[in-house]
Amino acid sequence: MVLLSACTAAPVVPPTDPTRTIAIVSAIGPDLILGETGAALADDQSQSIAVPQWDLDGVALAAARTALARRFTVVAATRIDPNETALDSTAAILGAARKGTLAPTPAGLILVISPSTSALNRQGHLSVDYGVGVSRWRALPVFGQPPYVHAFLAVTLIDGRSLTVVAQAAMKIKAREPSIFGEDETLPFVPLENFDWRDHWSDLTAKQHEQIHQLIAALLKQSVPFTLDKLPSP
């Protein structure tokens, strides 16, 4: 008598459609800006504060992965430190793509989240409003304008084969109420009401540091899916 042992056939996994794969890159970096806007551009002041423990790139990558998982197979999620490889312009992003810096795994599309001058709240105040941070108008505290936390970033979608830009947009969040022009979106910033401002990061309390941390993370969690849902893609 021959006994046949039972065996279970391995499931057949269909190959991943390369046109529906995407690699995500976040280049927010480990730093934030503590800035003050003066009466003139020459009066602007800013400090770059290292907060690598906040892992803001990780927050952005997780939000992007969740938002894109319904439409794409995410094949890579990469952090790039802008202090080492700046991705602050379309030319810089495409240059990094051609060098193979962005996507360690081949993908049909590459999505880059990065600071951009096109995403500034006030054009010209680059040193104060660039990327993520907390800022205030130094000349206007008497008028009751509070400091604000911001995440002024952009998303760039690249075709992974031709390495050309498919779409590009400043990150936005849903507005609390429509503007007078009927727009339902706004740049990602939130006022810090009743905030006891200090000119140096070291003079702010640990509680204030954590308040800023949580607000920036919340802006990323809102702006990434909101922007990607509206971004045209193939």
C-alpha angles and dihedrals in degrees: 000000000000116000116210113208115224115246134183118226115233112251115256109242113203114231115261112260102242091209090062098048123103137188117208123212125187118193101172090119135201097291138082131193125242102196144172125199116217131201089271133024090254089060095057115117130191143168128203110225121197112224104160090153089069091064093203090174088060091052092051094045093051092049092048093047091053093046094048100040092087092060107025145032106244106219099175141013113194136182118213121189107225088207087068102030114019114212096179098126140037090250092053092048094049091045090055090047092054090050090053092243097127106051120034088181121052111254138176090232136020121206118199124194111193146139113276137181087226089066098056120128091218116024111231099030092094098148092053107037103033117125118324125349149091123280143170141191102251092195096052111050090111089063092058099249105150126214115266138215113225142188103190102177139141136219123221122192116202131190103241094214105041093029092222128135114265097178140348132189144161112252114258139182131208111276119239087235134359117273123242086267092054095252114153097195138068140179114280108265135117129196121245101225117204091002116164098225122211126187094228130052091225090059093058117090125248087249091056091048090053092046090056091045094053093046094050091048090049091051090052092048089052102039099045098059093034092055096041092051089059097040113106114235136174 
